[in-house]
Amino acid sequence: MGGGGIRRRILDLLADHEGATAPAVARLLGIAPELARAHLGVLTAAGLLRAERSGGRTRYHRDEARIAEARDLFESGW
């Protein structure tokens, strides 16, 4: 599975969870924690996720507004 497939699975996973840490994402998707962190970083840099630090942990949440903007761009044939 390519990187885009993993990133799509992460976005789908986070749609069903109220945020998750990189180790939780890795465990739930059955991928290495380092791989989860790398893909979470790409999604965060793209603005599709928000990273919130608390108590030494980083939880990742979907940015629904940015995801909707990206979806609209692709659906318009961009």
Gaussian input, Z-matrix of N, CA and C with variables (Angstrom, degrees):
# hf/3-21g

backbone

0 1
 N
 C     1     B1
 C     2     B2     1     A1
 N     3     B3     2     A2     1     D1
 C     4     B4     3     A3     2     D2
 C     5     B5     4     A4     3     D3
 N     6     B6     5     A5     4     D4
 C     7     B7     6     A6     5     D5
 C     8     B8     7     A7     6     D6
 N     9     B9     8     A8     7     D7
 C    10    B10     9     A9     8     D8
 C    11    B11    10    A10     9     D9
 N    12    B12    11    A11    10    D10
 C    13    B13    12    A12    11    D11
 C    14    B14    13    A13    12    D12
 N    15    B15    14    A14    13    D13
 C    16    B16    15    A15    14    D14
 C    17    B17    16    A16    15    D15
 N    18    B18    17    A17    16    D16
 C    19    B19    18    A18    17    D17
 C    20    B20    19    A19    18    D18
 N    21    B21    20    A20    19    D19
 C    22    B22    21    A21    20    D20
 C    23    B23    22    A22    21    D21
 N    24    B24    23    A23    22    D22
 C    25    B25    24    A24    23    D23
 C    26    B26    25    A25    24    D24
 N    27    B27    26    A26    25    D25
 C    28    B28    27    A27    26    D26
 C    29    B29    28    A28    27    D27
 N    30    B30    29    A29    28    D28
 C    31    B31    30    A30    29    D29
 C    32    B32    31    A31    30    D30
 N    33    B33    32    A32    31    D31
 C    34    B34    33    A33    32    D32
 C    35    B35    34    A34    33    D33
 N    36    B36    35    A35    34    D34
 C    37    B37    36    A36    35    D35
 C    38    B38    37    A37    36    D36
 N    39    B39    38    A38    37    D37
 C    40    B40    39    A39    38    D38
 C    41    B41    40    A40    39    D39
 N    42    B42    41    A41    40    D40
 C    43    B43    42    A42    41    D41
 C    44    B44    43    A43    42    D42
 N    45    B45    44    A44    43    D43
 C    46    B46    45    A45    44    D44
 C    47    B47    46    A46    45    D45
 N    48    B48    47    A47    46    D46
 C    49    B49    48    A48    47    D47
 C    50    B50    49    A49    48    D48
 N    51    B51    50    A50    49    D49
 C    52    B52    51    A51    50    D50
 C    53    B53    52    A52    51    D51
 N    54    B54    53    A53    52    D52
 C    55    B55    54    A54    53    D53
 C    56    B56    55    A55    54    D54
 N    57    B57    56    A56    55    D55
 C    58    B58    57    A57    56    D56
 C    59    B59    58    A58    57    D57
 N    60    B60    59    A59    58    D58
 C    61    B61    60    A60    59    D59
 C    62    B62    61    A61    60    D60
 N    63    B63    62    A62    61    D61
 C    64    B64    63    A63    62    D62
 C    65    B65    64    A64    63    D63
 N    66    B66    65    A65    64    D64
 C    67    B67    66    A66    65    D65
 C    68    B68    67    A67    66    D66
 N    69    B69    68    A68    67    D67
 C    70    B70    69    A69    68    D68
 C    71    B71    70    A70    69    D69
 N    72    B72    71    A71    70    D70
 C    73    B73    72    A72    71    D71
 C    74    B74    73    A73    72    D72
 N    75    B75    74    A74    73    D73
 C    76    B76    75    A75    74    D74
 C    77    B77    76    A76    75    D75
 N    78    B78    77    A77    76    D76
 C    79    B79    78    A78    77    D77
 C    80    B80    79    A79    78    D78
 N    81    B81    80    A80    79    D79
 C    82    B82    81    A81    80    D80
 C    83    B83    82    A82    81    D81
 N    84    B84    83    A83    82    D82
 C    85    B85    84    A84    83    D83
 C    86    B86    85    A85    84    D84
 N    87    B87    86    A86    85    D85
 C    88    B88    87    A87    86    D86
 C    89    B89    88    A88    87    D87
 N    90    B90    89    A89    88    D88
 C    91    B91    90    A90    89    D89
 C    92    B92    91    A91    90    D90
 N    93    B93    92    A92    91    D91
 C    94    B94    93    A93    92    D92
 C    95    B95    94    A94    93    D93
 N    96    B96    95    A95    94    D94
 C    97    B97    96    A96    95    D95
 C    98    B98    97    A97    96    D96
 N    99    B99    98    A98    97    D97
 C   100   B100    99    A99    98    D98
 C   101   B101   100   A100    99    D99
 N   102   B102   101   A101   100   D100
 C   103   B103   102   A102   101   D101
 C   104   B104   103   A103   102   D102
 N   105   B105   104   A104   103   D103
 C   106   B106   105   A105   104   D104
 C   107   B107   106   A106   105   D105
 N   108   B108   107   A107   106   D106
 C   109   B109   108   A108   107   D107
 C   110   B110   109   A109   108   D108
 N   111   B111   110   A110   109   D109
 C   112   B112   111   A111   110   D110
 C   113   B113   112   A112   111   D111
 N   114   B114   113   A113   112   D112
 C   115   B115   114   A114   113   D113
 C   116   B116   115   A115   114   D114
 N   117   B117   116   A116   115   D115
 C   118   B118   117   A117   116   D116
 C   119   B119   118   A118   117   D117
 N   120   B120   119   A119   118   D118
 C   121   B121   120   A120   119   D119
 C   122   B122   121   A121   120   D120
 N   123   B123   122   A122   121   D121
 C   124   B124   123   A123   122   D122
 C   125   B125   124   A124   123   D123
 N   126   B126   125   A125   124   D124
 C   127   B127   126   A126   125   D125
 C   128   B128   127   A127   126   D126
 N   129   B129   128   A128   127   D127
 C   130   B130   129   A129   128   D128
 C   131   B131   130   A130   129   D129
 N   132   B132   131   A131   130   D130
 C   133   B133   132   A132   131   D131
 C   134   B134   133   A133   132   D132
 N   135   B135   134   A134   133   D133
 C   136   B136   135   A135   134   D134
 C   137   B137   136   A136   135   D135
 N   138   B138   137   A137   136   D136
 C   139   B139   138   A138   137   D137
 C   140   B140   139   A139   138   D138
 N   141   B141   140   A140   139   D139
 C   142   B142   141   A141   140   D140
 C   143   B143   142   A142   141   D141
 N   144   B144   143   A143   142   D142
 C   145   B145   144   A144   143   D143
 C   146   B146   145   A145   144   D144
 N   147   B147   146   A146   145   D145
 C   148   B148   147   A147   146   D146
 C   149   B149   148   A148   147   D147
 N   150   B150   149   A149   148   D148
 C   151   B151   150   A150   149   D149
 C   152   B152   151   A151   150   D150
 N   153   B153   152   A152   151   D151
 C   154   B154   153   A153   152   D152
 C   155   B155   154   A154   153   D153
 N   156   B156   155   A155   154   D154
 C   157   B157   156   A156   155   D155
 C   158   B158   157   A157   156   D156
 N   159   B159   158   A158   157   D157
 C   160   B160   159   A159   158   D158
 C   161   B161   160   A160   159   D159
 N   162   B162   161   A161   160   D160
 C   163   B163   162   A162   161   D161
 C   164   B164   163   A163   162   D162
 N   165   B165   164   A164   163   D163
 C   166   B166   165   A165   164   D164
 C   167   B167   166   A166   165   D165
 N   168   B168   167   A167   166   D166
 C   169   B169   168   A168   167   D167
 C   170   B170   169   A169   168   D168
 N   171   B171   170   A170   169   D169
 C   172   B172   171   A171   170   D170
 C   173   B173   172   A172   171   D171
 N   174   B174   173   A173   172   D172
 C   175   B175   174   A174   173   D173
 C   176   B176   175   A175   174   D174
 N   177   B177   176   A176   175   D175
 C   178   B178   177   A177   176   D176
 C   179   B179   178   A178   177   D177
 N   180   B180   179   A179   178   D178
 C   181   B181   180   A180   179   D179
 C   182   B182   181   A181   180   D180
 N   183   B183   182   A182   181   D181
 C   184   B184   183   A183   182   D182
 C   185   B185   184   A184   183   D183
 N   186   B186   185   A185   184   D184
 C   187   B187   186   A186   185   D185
 C   188   B188   187   A187   186   D186
 N   189   B189   188   A188   187   D187
 C   190   B190   189   A189   188   D188
 C   191   B191   190   A190   189   D189
 N   192   B192   191   A191   190   D190
 C   193   B193   192   A192   191   D191
 C   194   B194   193   A193   192   D192
 N   195   B195   194   A194   193   D193
 C   196   B196   195   A195   194   D194
 C   197   B197   196   A196   195   D195
 N   198   B198   197   A197   196   D196
 C   199   B199   198   A198   197   D197
 C   200   B200   199   A199   198   D198
 N   201   B201   200   A200   199   D199
 C   202   B202   201   A201   200   D200
 C   203   B203   202   A202   201   D201
 N   204   B204   203   A203   202   D202
 C   205   B205   204   A204   203   D203
 C   206   B206   205   A205   204   D204
 N   207   B207   206   A206   205   D205
 C   208   B208   207   A207   206   D206
 C   209   B209   208   A208   207   D207
 N   210   B210   209   A209   208   D208
 C   211   B211   210   A210   209   D209
 C   212   B212   211   A211   210   D210
 N   213   B213   212   A212   211   D211
 C   214   B214   213   A213   212   D212
 C   215   B215   214   A214   213   D213
 N   216   B216   215   A215   214   D214
 C   217   B217   216   A216   215   D215
 C   218   B218   217   A217   216   D216
 N   219   B219   218   A218   217   D217
 C   220   B220   219   A219   218   D218
 C   221   B221   220   A220   219   D219
 N   222   B222   221   A221   220   D220
 C   223   B223   222   A222   221   D221
 C   224   B224   223   A223   222   D222
 N   225   B225   224   A224   223   D223
 C   226   B226   225   A225   224   D224
 C   227   B227   226   A226   225   D225
 N   228   B228   227   A227   226   D226
 C   229   B229   228   A228   227   D227
 C   230   B230   229   A229   228   D228
 N   231   B231   230   A230   229   D229
 C   232   B232   231   A231   230   D230
 C   233   B233   232   A232   231   D231

   B1=1.4597
   B2=1.5118
   B3=1.3149
   B4=1.4575
   B5=1.5131
   B6=1.3417
   B7=1.4600
   B8=1.5117
   B9=1.3393
   B10=1.4568
   B11=1.5169
   B12=1.3251
   B13=1.4674
   B14=1.5147
   B15=1.3154
   B16=1.4656
   B17=1.5230
   B18=1.3133
   B19=1.4713
   B20=1.5260
   B21=1.3251
   B22=1.4704
   B23=1.5265
   B24=1.3271
   B25=1.4669
   B26=1.5239
   B27=1.3319
   B28=1.4722
   B29=1.5262
   B30=1.3236
   B31=1.4659
   B32=1.5276
   B33=1.3256
   B34=1.4655
   B35=1.5242
   B36=1.3200
   B37=1.4677
   B38=1.5233
   B39=1.3220
   B40=1.4590
   B41=1.5274
   B42=1.3260
   B43=1.4666
   B44=1.5262
   B45=1.3323
   B46=1.4651
   B47=1.5177
   B48=1.3310
   B49=1.4677
   B50=1.5226
   B51=1.2999
   B52=1.4686
   B53=1.5226
   B54=1.3282
   B55=1.4579
   B56=1.5155
   B57=1.3218
   B58=1.4621
   B59=1.5201
   B60=1.3209
   B61=1.4581
   B62=1.5304
   B63=1.3279
   B64=1.4688
   B65=1.5299
   B66=1.3549
   B67=1.4638
   B68=1.5350
   B69=1.3301
   B70=1.4662
   B71=1.5223
   B72=1.3273
   B73=1.4654
   B74=1.5283
   B75=1.3188
   B76=1.4661
   B77=1.5242
   B78=1.3210
   B79=1.4665
   B80=1.5320
   B81=1.3214
   B82=1.4652
   B83=1.5279
   B84=1.3316
   B85=1.4676
   B86=1.5235
   B87=1.3337
   B88=1.4602
   B89=1.5159
   B90=1.3420
   B91=1.4654
   B92=1.5249
   B93=1.3140
   B94=1.4636
   B95=1.5306
   B96=1.3365
   B97=1.4676
   B98=1.5263
   B99=1.3322
   B100=1.4620
   B101=1.5279
   B102=1.3268
   B103=1.4621
   B104=1.5304
   B105=1.3224
   B106=1.4684
   B107=1.5230
   B108=1.3341
   B109=1.4705
   B110=1.5280
   B111=1.3281
   B112=1.4662
   B113=1.5296
   B114=1.3132
   B115=1.4659
   B116=1.5264
   B117=1.3242
   B118=1.4641
   B119=1.5266
   B120=1.3288
   B121=1.4613
   B122=1.5152
   B123=1.3260
   B124=1.4688
   B125=1.5289
   B126=1.3279
   B127=1.4670
   B128=1.5251
   B129=1.3259
   B130=1.4667
   B131=1.5251
   B132=1.3347
   B133=1.4706
   B134=1.5301
   B135=1.3261
   B136=1.4632
   B137=1.5290
   B138=1.3255
   B139=1.4587
   B140=1.5161
   B141=1.3345
   B142=1.4612
   B143=1.5223
   B144=1.3324
   B145=1.4653
   B146=1.5142
   B147=1.3209
   B148=1.4650
   B149=1.5214
   B150=1.3207
   B151=1.4627
   B152=1.5234
   B153=1.3299
   B154=1.4590
   B155=1.5183
   B156=1.3468
   B157=1.4658
   B158=1.5188
   B159=1.3337
   B160=1.4562
   B161=1.5207
   B162=1.3250
   B163=1.4586
   B164=1.5145
   B165=1.3276
   B166=1.4579
   B167=1.5176
   B168=1.3165
   B169=1.4679
   B170=1.5218
   B171=1.2978
   B172=1.4630
   B173=1.5176
   B174=1.3204
   B175=1.4657
   B176=1.5249
   B177=1.3087
   B178=1.4547
   B179=1.5265
   B180=1.3309
   B181=1.4588
   B182=1.5227
   B183=1.3129
   B184=1.4649
   B185=1.5177
   B186=1.3277
   B187=1.4610
   B188=1.5282
   B189=1.3206
   B190=1.4650
   B191=1.5278
   B192=1.3262
   B193=1.4673
   B194=1.5241
   B195=1.3279
   B196=1.4756
   B197=1.5245
   B198=1.3202
   B199=1.4647
   B200=1.5248
   B201=1.3246
   B202=1.4703
   B203=1.5282
   B204=1.3356
   B205=1.4683
   B206=1.5257
   B207=1.3314
   B208=1.4670
   B209=1.5264
   B210=1.3298
   B211=1.4646
   B212=1.5299
   B213=1.3372
   B214=1.4665
   B215=1.5291
   B216=1.3308
   B217=1.4673
   B218=1.5221
   B219=1.3325
   B220=1.4605
   B221=1.5197
   B222=1.3216
   B223=1.4629
   B224=1.5245
   B225=1.3316
   B226=1.4646
   B227=1.5313
   B228=1.3380
   B229=1.4515
   B230=1.5101
   B231=1.3047
   B232=1.4540
   B233=1.4835
   A1=108.23
   A2=116.02
   A3=120.47
   A4=111.97
   A5=114.09
   A6=120.19
   A7=113.28
   A8=116.57
   A9=119.59
   A10=112.43
   A11=116.57
   A12=120.51
   A13=111.72
   A14=116.46
   A15=120.19
   A16=109.76
   A17=116.86
   A18=118.99
   A19=110.82
   A20=117.49
   A21=120.72
   A22=110.25
   A23=116.87
   A24=120.52
   A25=110.85
   A26=116.93
   A27=120.26
   A28=109.73
   A29=117.28
   A30=120.11
   A31=110.95
   A32=117.03
   A33=120.68
   A34=110.91
   A35=116.44
   A36=121.30
   A37=110.67
   A38=116.39
   A39=119.94
   A40=111.97
   A41=117.82
   A42=120.23
   A43=109.94
   A44=116.23
   A45=121.75
   A46=113.30
   A47=117.83
   A48=122.14
   A49=108.89
   A50=116.38
   A51=121.34
   A52=108.69
   A53=116.02
   A54=121.60
   A55=110.85
   A56=115.82
   A57=121.16
   A58=109.11
   A59=115.42
   A60=121.67
   A61=108.83
   A62=116.15
   A63=120.28
   A64=111.61
   A65=119.51
   A66=118.03
   A67=113.03
   A68=117.27
   A69=120.00
   A70=110.76
   A71=117.06
   A72=120.84
   A73=109.52
   A74=116.90
   A75=121.05
   A76=110.79
   A77=116.36
   A78=120.89
   A79=110.94
   A80=116.92
   A81=120.70
   A82=112.95
   A83=116.92
   A84=120.20
   A85=113.05
   A86=116.89
   A87=119.97
   A88=113.24
   A89=116.27
   A90=120.90
   A91=108.91
   A92=116.88
   A93=121.68
   A94=109.96
   A95=117.45
   A96=120.58
   A97=113.22
   A98=117.41
   A99=120.67
   A100=110.64
   A101=116.02
   A102=120.77
   A103=110.06
   A104=116.68
   A105=120.23
   A106=110.23
   A107=117.10
   A108=120.75
   A109=111.33
   A110=116.25
   A111=120.05
   A112=110.78
   A113=117.49
   A114=120.81
   A115=111.57
   A116=117.55
   A117=120.15
   A118=110.03
   A119=116.63
   A120=120.91
   A121=112.26
   A122=117.08
   A123=121.16
   A124=110.18
   A125=116.47
   A126=120.46
   A127=111.77
   A128=116.48
   A129=120.58
   A130=110.04
   A131=116.70
   A132=120.74
   A133=111.14
   A134=116.93
   A135=121.36
   A136=111.97
   A137=116.48
   A138=120.70
   A139=114.31
   A140=117.36
   A141=120.23
   A142=112.50
   A143=116.27
   A144=121.90
   A145=109.66
   A146=115.52
   A147=122.72
   A148=106.76
   A149=116.61
   A150=122.12
   A151=108.14
   A152=116.36
   A153=121.53
   A154=108.90
   A155=115.06
   A156=120.27
   A157=109.37
   A158=114.92
   A159=120.93
   A160=108.27
   A161=115.54
   A162=119.25
   A163=114.46
   A164=117.47
   A165=120.59
   A166=114.27
   A167=117.66
   A168=121.35
   A169=109.38
   A170=115.02
   A171=120.50
   A172=108.04
   A173=115.02
   A174=121.27
   A175=107.58
   A176=115.35
   A177=121.96
   A178=109.41
   A179=115.14
   A180=122.81
   A181=108.67
   A182=116.23
   A183=120.81
   A184=110.07
   A185=116.56
   A186=121.92
   A187=105.46
   A188=115.30
   A189=120.68
   A190=112.65
   A191=117.59
   A192=120.08
   A193=110.77
   A194=117.08
   A195=120.29
   A196=111.35
   A197=117.13
   A198=120.39
   A199=109.67
   A200=117.25
   A201=121.06
   A202=110.83
   A203=117.41
   A204=120.79
   A205=110.82
   A206=116.62
   A207=120.77
   A208=110.34
   A209=116.92
   A210=120.92
   A211=110.10
   A212=116.75
   A213=120.77
   A214=111.52
   A215=117.15
   A216=120.34
   A217=111.38
   A218=116.16
   A219=119.57
   A220=111.50
   A221=117.39
   A222=120.27
   A223=112.19
   A224=117.26
   A225=120.33
   A226=112.06
   A227=116.35
   A228=120.38
   A229=114.45
   A230=117.09
   A231=122.53
   A232=112.38
   D1=131.16
   D2=179.07
   D3=-74.90
   D4=172.38
   D5=-178.59
   D6=-59.10
   D7=-36.95
   D8=179.31
   D9=-63.65
   D10=-35.93
   D11=178.07
   D12=-66.07
   D13=-40.80
   D14=178.30
   D15=-67.32
   D16=-42.77
   D17=179.94
   D18=-63.47
   D19=-38.06
   D20=176.70
   D21=-63.29
   D22=-41.89
   D23=178.43
   D24=-63.68
   D25=-37.35
   D26=177.56
   D27=-64.23
   D28=-46.39
   D29=178.79
   D30=-60.64
   D31=-41.97
   D32=178.09
   D33=-64.01
   D34=-42.96
   D35=179.44
   D36=-60.57
   D37=-45.91
   D38=-177.11
   D39=-71.44
   D40=-17.33
   D41=174.42
   D42=-67.99
   D43=-26.79
   D44=-178.06
   D45=-98.43
   D46=-3.33
   D47=-178.49
   D48=-128.05
   D49=148.47
   D50=178.53
   D51=-86.82
   D52=60.83
   D53=-178.03
   D54=87.60
   D55=154.42
   D56=179.69
   D57=-157.39
   D58=153.94
   D59=175.60
   D60=-84.44
   D61=164.71
   D62=178.03
   D63=-59.99
   D64=-44.45
   D65=177.97
   D66=-61.33
   D67=-36.20
   D68=178.37
   D69=-67.26
   D70=-42.59
   D71=177.42
   D72=-60.48
   D73=-45.41
   D74=179.86
   D75=-59.20
   D76=-46.93
   D77=-178.76
   D78=-63.27
   D79=-46.07
   D80=-177.06
   D81=-67.77
   D82=-30.37
   D83=-179.90
   D84=-96.46
   D85=-8.07
   D86=-179.76
   D87=69.83
   D88=37.45
   D89=178.38
   D90=-122.39
   D91=165.78
   D92=179.58
   D93=-67.35
   D94=142.86
   D95=178.66
   D96=-55.40
   D97=-37.97
   D98=179.75
   D99=-63.64
   D100=-38.60
   D101=178.91
   D102=-67.63
   D103=-41.63
   D104=177.23
   D105=-60.62
   D106=-46.04
   D107=179.94
   D108=-59.87
   D109=-42.42
   D110=-179.42
   D111=-62.16
   D112=-46.66
   D113=-179.10
   D114=-69.86
   D115=-37.04
   D116=175.52
   D117=-62.18
   D118=-37.17
   D119=177.29
   D120=-64.33
   D121=-41.68
   D122=178.30
   D123=-63.42
   D124=-45.37
   D125=-179.35
   D126=-66.26
   D127=-35.18
   D128=177.80
   D129=-69.31
   D130=-44.69
   D131=178.96
   D132=-61.74
   D133=-32.63
   D134=178.91
   D135=-77.64
   D136=-8.34
   D137=178.97
   D138=85.34
   D139=7.39
   D140=-178.70
   D141=-84.88
   D142=-19.16
   D143=176.30
   D144=-125.66
   D145=154.71
   D146=171.27
   D147=-113.41
   D148=137.23
   D149=177.63
   D150=-106.37
   D151=126.22
   D152=179.39
   D153=-121.27
   D154=120.65
   D155=179.33
   D156=-92.28
   D157=137.23
   D158=177.45
   D159=-158.19
   D160=124.85
   D161=177.44
   D162=59.45
   D163=35.44
   D164=178.67
   D165=80.63
   D166=2.72
   D167=178.95
   D168=-117.48
   D169=149.88
   D170=175.28
   D171=-112.82
   D172=124.70
   D173=176.09
   D174=-108.22
   D175=137.72
   D176=-178.63
   D177=-106.41
   D178=135.34
   D179=-179.29
   D180=-129.94
   D181=146.40
   D182=175.11
   D183=-67.85
   D184=143.80
   D185=170.60
   D186=-102.25
   D187=93.65
   D188=-172.01
   D189=-60.19
   D190=-36.47
   D191=179.93
   D192=-64.22
   D193=-44.84
   D194=-179.92
   D195=-68.51
   D196=-36.68
   D197=177.51
   D198=-63.56
   D199=-42.12
   D200=178.24
   D201=-63.20
   D202=-41.18
   D203=177.73
   D204=-60.69
   D205=-45.05
   D206=-179.73
   D207=-64.17
   D208=-43.34
   D209=178.97
   D210=-60.00
   D211=-44.38
   D212=179.85
   D213=-61.59
   D214=-40.07
   D215=178.08
   D216=-60.21
   D217=-47.09
   D218=-178.03
   D219=-68.99
   D220=-38.19
   D221=-179.71
   D222=-69.52
   D223=-24.47
   D224=179.03
   D225=-82.60
   D226=0.21
   D227=178.17
   D228=87.45
   D229=16.47
   D230=-179.57
   D231=-54.67

